[in-house]
């Protein structure tokens, strides 16, 4: 490393906040030999700064030496709570030259994370099984025991062990792990695989290396925070979201010359959306309305471009808006990595086609073809939103809720039949005297017994009873006579004439 010097061990010895964690090969305790050193991780403990110091630092406009990540985080987000958290910054990772690219660095970081989360050794202060490190003997105490002139230089037998197993050392209670390095694609991808997320990238590159300083964080599992368990970033999630928005806006200026692969790795956009994502609980952050974002004229221009009716220059301004909304994950449209990269170069970095041809090793016709596919997918989603807005504006009929009756249909029919029968019985009034005249008795009964039933089934019996005829009401014979007299008088007049 370019910062290494022969005095590194002395500096580490004089800095109590720095620790070395060593990943060793298999140890054979029966043999008196040193194990193979595969990887060494230098860690610096940071944080636990009072809020008064944080307020004073923000007011004065400068950060004190040390505690690199807490002060930078406090400066970027103007947050006074984060410096009070305790964390560890991974200063360096050194892997044996013969064990490079074998995954030992990743294994060391994973074991270090598990150690500080209490998975390898208990964090509880009441655990007596762990041996707590004895405080080192002070210089004055050692001088009181023996003077330098009387000291005899010889091999010592009661020296403490050079390395202590992690199971015998109680870990510090930390809230996060952090790292700071010069931004390169390989280094950034390495830390992203370890689930570290960036929160700061310097806008001015280093004068020595020409690299941008980058800082990443990884929250640790801790009972001090109440966060959503489904979000692996924990308390850091809103800060990471804000960083991505700011970084996407700076791509057209400060990071315009950044390689598109590195920019895609930093943004880490979600480019694969499923139907569950667009309709489930995660759809709260998606774009729901076009009002204020795309006008009807914008939609018409975009439709004309997807139909190959106009040139790309007519929708170049829309490309920027579409890119910002897409990389903020507001447009749940699935794109390929190449399609998303072209959208990033044109919409966020505002690169010209010649620059894209050099970076992506594509011909201009291929770039236009990729852009057309992206525009069609995005227009399909936006057109669906516009259709929903129009449908929601239409008046809707009230929905009638049909509830079951307390009485079944059969019971209701029986009750109605009973009511009808009672009404019919009430209307029919039979006079017994009228019914007696139709009774069969006396000679009619004897004749009925003596008679024979004909083939037609009709029996005719002579009766001796006289039936009273009921005259209709309002009928008068005198009125009938007067009517006849009038007709006769009219006929007489005709004859006389």
KETORLUM-992180 format. One line per field, with one value per residue (C-alpha): chain; x negated, y negated, z. Coordinates in steps of 0.2 Angstrom, whole numbers, plus 2048, in hexadecimal, padded with zeros to 3 digits. Layout:
chain <- [A,...]
X <- [X,...]
Y <- [Y,...]
Z <- [Z,...]
% end
This chain:
chain <- [A,A,A,A,A,A,A,A,A,A,A,A,A,A,A,A,A,A,A,A,A,A,A,A,A,A,A,A,A,A,A,A,A,A,A,A,A,A,A,A,A,A,A,A,A,A,A,A,A,A,A,A,A,A,A,A,A,A,A,A,A,A,A,A,A,A,A,A,A,A,A,A,A,A,A,A,A,A,A,A,A,A,A,A,A,A,A,A,A,A,A,A,A,A,A,A,A,A,A,A,A,A,A,A,A,A,A,A,A,A,A,A,A,A,A,A,A,A,A,A,A,A,A,A,A,A,A,A,A,A,A,A,A,A,A,A,A,A,A,A,A,A,A,A,A,A,A,A,A,A,A,A,A,A,A,A,A,A,A,A,A,A,A,A,A,A,A,A,A,A,A,A,A,A,A,A,A,A,A,A,A,A,A,A,A,A,A,A,A,A,A,A,A,A,A,A,A,A,A,A,A,A,A,A,A,A,A,A,A,A,A,A,A,A,A,A,A,A,A,A,A,A,A,A,A,A,A,A,A,A,A,A,A,A,A,A,A,A,A,A,A,A,A,A,A,A,A,A,A,A,A,A,A,A,A,A,A,A,A,A,A,A,A,A,A,A,A,A,A,A,A,A,A,A,A,A,A,A,A,A,A,A,A,A,A,A,A,A,A,A,A,A,A,A,A,A,A,A,A,A,A,A,A,A,A,A,A,A,A,A,A,A,A,A,A,A,A,A,A,A,A,A,A,A,A,A,A,A,A,A,A,A,A,A,A,A,A,A,A,A,A,A,A,A,A,A,A,A,A,A,A,A,A,A,A,A,A,A,A,A,A,A,A,A,A,A,A,A,A,A,A,A,A,A,A,A,A,A,A,A,A,A,A,A,A,A,A,A,A,A,A,A,A,A,A,A,A,A,A,A,A,A,A,A,A,A,A,A,A,A,A,A,A,A,A,A,A,A,A,A,A,A,A,A,A,A,A,A,A,A,A,A,A,A,A,A,A,A,A,A,A,A,A,A,A,A,A,A,A,A,A,A,A,A,A,A,A,A,A,A,A,A,A,A,A,A,A,A,A,A,A,A,A,A,A,A,A,A,A,A,A,A,A,A,A,A,A,A,A,A,A,A,A,A,A,A,A]
X <- [800,7FA,7FC,7F3,7E3,7D7,7DE,7F0,7EE,7E8,7F7,803,7FB,7FD,80F,81B,82A,821,822,81C,827,81D,824,81A,819,81C,812,80A,807,7FC,7EF,7E5,7E6,7EF,7FF,801,807,814,81B,819,826,822,831,833,840,84A,859,861,85F,869,876,86E,85E,869,872,862,85A,869,869,856,856,848,846,839,82C,831,843,843,853,85E,858,85B,86C,870,86A,874,885,884,888,883,888,87D,86D,873,874,865,85D,84E,845,83B,82B,822,824,814,814,805,7FE,800,812,819,82A,82E,83C,832,835,848,847,83E,84B,859,851,84E,860,866,85A,860,872,86E,870,85E,85D,86A,86C,874,86A,870,868,859,853,84A,839,838,828,81D,819,807,7FA,7F7,7E6,7E5,7E9,7DC,7CF,7D3,7CF,7BF,7B4,7AD,79C,7A0,7AA,7A3,7A7,7AB,7B9,7C9,7D3,7E3,7E8,7FA,7FF,7FD,80E,81E,82C,83C,846,83B,83E,84E,852,856,869,869,877,86E,85F,857,84A,841,837,833,841,83D,849,841,840,852,859,84F,857,868,867,865,875,86D,876,86E,873,865,85B,850,853,841,835,825,815,80A,814,822,82F,83F,83F,84E,855,861,86B,872,87F,87D,88B,88E,89C,89A,8A4,8B6,8B5,8BE,8B7,8B9,8AD,89B,895,89F,89D,892,89F,8A6,894,88F,89F,89A,889,88F,89A,88C,87F,88B,88D,87A,876,879,86C,85F,860,863,853,855,856,868,864,85E,86D,879,871,872,884,888,899,8A7,8AA,8B4,8C6,8D3,8E6,8E6,8DB,8E5,8F6,8F0,8EB,8DB,8E5,8E6,8D7,8DC,8E2,8F5,8FA,8F3,8F9,8EA,8DE,8E4,8F0,8FB,8F0,8E1,8EB,8EF,8DD,8D8,8E5,8E0,8CE,8D3,8DC,8CD,8D5,8C9,8B6,8AE,8AA,8BC,8BD,8AB,8B2,8BE,8AF,8A8,8B9,8BB,8AA,8AB,8BC,8B6,8A6,8B0,8BA,8CB,8CE,8CF,8CA,8BE,8AF,89F,88E,889,89A,898,886,88B,898,88C,87F,88C,898,88D,87B,882,874,874,876,863,85E,86B,864,852,857,864,85B,86C,871,87C,88A,88A,88B,89A,8A2,89F,8A7,8B6,8B9,8B7,8C3,8D0,8D0,8D0,8DE,8E9,8E8,8EB,8FA,901,900,909,917,91A,91B,928,932,932,939,949,958,95C,96D,96F,96C,97C,979,985,988,992,9A3,9A7,9B6,9B2,9BB,9C6,9CC,9D0,9DA,9E4,9E8,9EE,9F9,A01,A05,A0D,A18,A1E,A22,A2C,A35,A3A,A40,A4C,A5C,A68,A7A,A81,A92,A8C,A82,A91,A9B,A8D,A8D,A92,AA0,AB1,AB6,AA6,A9C,AA7,AA6,A93,A92,A9D,A95,A87,A77,A76,A66,A64,A64,A73,A83,A93,A9F,AAF,AB2,AC1,AB9,ABB,AAB,AAC,AA4,A99,A9C,A8E,A8E,A95,AA0,AB2,AC0,AC7,AB7,AB7,AC9,AC4,AB7,AC3,ACF,AC1,ABC,ACF,AD2,AC2,AC9,ADA,AD2,AC9,AD8,AE2,AD4]
Y <- [800,7EF,7E9,7F7,7F2,7FB,7F2,7FA,806,7F8,7EE,7FC,7FF,7ED,7ED,7F6,7F4,7FE,811,81F,82E,83C,84A,85A,86A,87B,87C,88C,88A,899,890,881,876,866,869,862,850,84E,83D,82E,821,811,809,7F8,7F5,7E5,7DC,7D9,7C6,7BA,7B0,7A0,7A4,7A8,797,78E,796,792,780,77D,786,792,7A4,7A9,7B6,7C8,7CF,7CE,7D6,7CE,7BC,7BE,7C6,7B7,7AB,7B3,7B5,7A8,7B6,7B4,7C5,7D0,7CA,7D1,7E3,7EE,7F6,7FD,7F8,805,7FC,809,81B,824,836,841,83F,852,852,843,845,854,84C,84A,838,83A,848,83D,82F,83B,842,831,82C,83B,838,826,82C,838,848,84E,848,841,82E,82F,827,834,842,848,855,849,843,830,828,823,810,80D,808,7F5,7EE,7E6,7F6,800,7F3,7F4,807,806,7F8,7F9,7FA,809,812,821,824,837,842,841,850,847,83E,83D,847,83E,843,846,851,847,853,84E,83B,831,827,814,80F,807,800,801,805,7F8,7F7,7E9,7EB,7E4,7E8,7F6,802,812,80B,804,815,81E,814,814,827,826,81C,80B,7FC,7EB,7DA,7CF,7CD,7BD,7B2,7AD,7BC,7BE,7B5,7C4,7D3,7CA,7D4,7CE,7D2,7DD,7E2,7F1,7F7,807,807,815,81E,815,814,801,7FE,801,804,80E,820,822,813,819,807,804,7F2,7EE,7F0,7DE,7D7,7E3,7DE,7CC,7CF,7D8,7C9,7BD,7C8,7CA,7B7,7B4,7C1,7B3,7A8,7AE,7C0,7BE,7C7,7D5,7E6,7EC,7FD,7F4,7E8,7F7,800,7F1,7EE,800,7FE,80B,80F,81F,81C,82A,828,82B,81C,810,815,819,80F,80A,800,7F1,7E9,7EB,7DD,7DC,7CC,7C3,7B2,7A7,7B3,7B7,7AC,7B2,7AB,7B4,7C4,7C1,7BE,7CE,7D7,7D0,7D6,7E7,7E8,7E3,7D3,7C6,7C5,7C8,7B5,7B1,7BC,7B9,7AE,7BC,7C8,7BE,7BE,7D1,7D5,7CC,7D4,7E5,7E5,7DF,7EF,7E6,7EE,801,806,815,810,81A,814,80D,804,7FC,7F7,7EE,7E5,7E0,7D9,7CF,7CA,7C8,7C5,7BC,7C4,7C2,7D1,7D1,7D3,7E1,7EA,7E9,7EF,7FD,802,801,7FA,7EB,7F5,802,7F3,7EC,7FD,7FF,7EE,7F2,802,7F8,7EB,7F7,800,7F0,7E9,7F8,7F6,7E3,7E5,7F2,7E4,7D8,7E4,7E7,7D4,7D2,7E1,7DA,7CA,7D2,7D2,7E3,7EA,7EF,801,809,815,824,82B,83B,83A,840,84B,858,858,867,860,84F,858,862,852,849,858,858,845,848,856,84C,83D,848,850,83F,839,848,846,855,853,863,860,85F,86F,879,877,881,88F,8A0,8A8,8B0,8B6,8B0,8BB,8CA,8C6,8C5,8D6,8DE,8D5,8DD,8D3,8D1,8D3,8C0,8C0,8B4,8B7,8AD,8AD,8A4,899,892,883,871,866,854,84A,83B,82C,820,810,801,80A,802,808,7F6,7F0,7FD,7F9,7E6,7EB,7F5,7E6,7DA,7E6,7E8,7D5,7D3,7E0,7D7,7C7,7CE,7D5,7C5,7BC]
Z <- [800,7FC,80E,816,820,82B,83A,838,846,852,84D,850,861,866,860,86C,861,853,853,847,843,83B,831,833,82B,833,844,84A,85C,85D,853,859,84A,844,83A,829,829,81B,81E,82A,82D,835,83F,847,854,851,857,868,866,871,868,86F,865,856,857,85A,84B,840,846,843,832,835,83B,848,844,846,846,833,82F,83D,839,826,829,834,827,819,821,82E,83B,84D,853,848,850,861,859,85B,84C,844,834,82B,826,81C,817,812,80B,808,7F7,7F4,7F9,7EF,7E6,7F0,7FB,80B,80C,80B,818,823,822,824,834,83A,838,841,84F,852,851,85F,855,859,86B,877,878,889,897,8A4,89B,8A6,89B,890,895,895,88F,89E,89D,898,8A4,8A4,8A1,8B2,8BB,8B1,8B5,8C7,8C7,8BF,8B7,8A5,8AC,8B6,8A9,8A1,88F,88D,886,891,895,89B,88C,887,877,867,860,86B,864,861,86C,87B,878,87B,86B,86C,86B,859,84F,83E,834,828,81B,811,801,7F0,7E5,7D8,7D0,7D7,7E9,7E8,7E2,7F0,7FD,7F5,7F6,809,80A,80D,806,801,809,803,7F3,7F2,7E3,7E2,7DE,7E7,7E1,7E4,7DD,7D3,7DC,7E5,7F7,7FB,80C,80F,81E,823,832,83E,847,857,863,865,855,850,83D,830,830,81E,81A,81C,81D,82D,833,825,817,816,816,808,7FE,800,7FA,7EA,7E6,7E8,7DF,7D0,7CF,7CF,7C1,7B4,7BC,7C8,7C3,7B1,7AC,7B8,7B0,7AD,7B5,7C5,7C5,7C3,7D1,7DD,7D9,7D9,7D1,7D1,7BF,7C1,7C7,7C8,7C8,7DB,7DE,7D3,7DC,7EE,7FD,7F5,7E8,7F4,7EC,7DA,7CF,7D0,7C7,7B8,7BD,7BF,7B8,7A6,79D,78F,782,78A,789,777,772,77B,772,761,765,769,759,74F,74A,751,755,766,767,769,779,780,78E,793,794,7A3,7AC,7A9,7AE,7BF,7C3,7BE,7C8,7D7,7D5,7D1,7C0,7C3,7B2,7AF,7A4,7A0,7A7,796,794,7A5,7A1,791,79B,7A8,79C,792,7A0,7B0,7A9,799,78F,77C,770,76C,77E,781,771,779,78A,786,776,76C,75C,75A,753,761,76E,765,765,777,77A,770,77B,78B,785,780,791,79B,790,792,7A5,7A4,798,7A5,7B2,7A7,7A3,7B5,7B8,7AB,7B1,7C3,7BD,7B6,7C2,7C9,7CF,7E1,7E5,7EC,7FA,7FA,80B,80E,815,827,81F,812,801,805,816,80D,800,80D,817,807,802,813,812,800,806,815,80A,7FE,80C,813,802,7FF,809,806,80C,813,80C,7FB,7FD,803,7F3,7EA,7F7,7F1,7FB,7FB,7EA,7E1,7ED,7E9,7D6,7D7,7DF,7D2,7C3,7B9,7B4,7A1,797,797,7AA,7AB,7B5,7B2,7C1,7C1,7D0,7D8,7E0,7DA,7D9,7DC,7CF,7D5,7CC,7C9,7D3,7CB,7BF,7BD,7B1,7B0,7A9,79C,798,796,78A,780,77F,779,76B,766,766,75B,74E,74E,74A,73B,734,736,72D]
% end
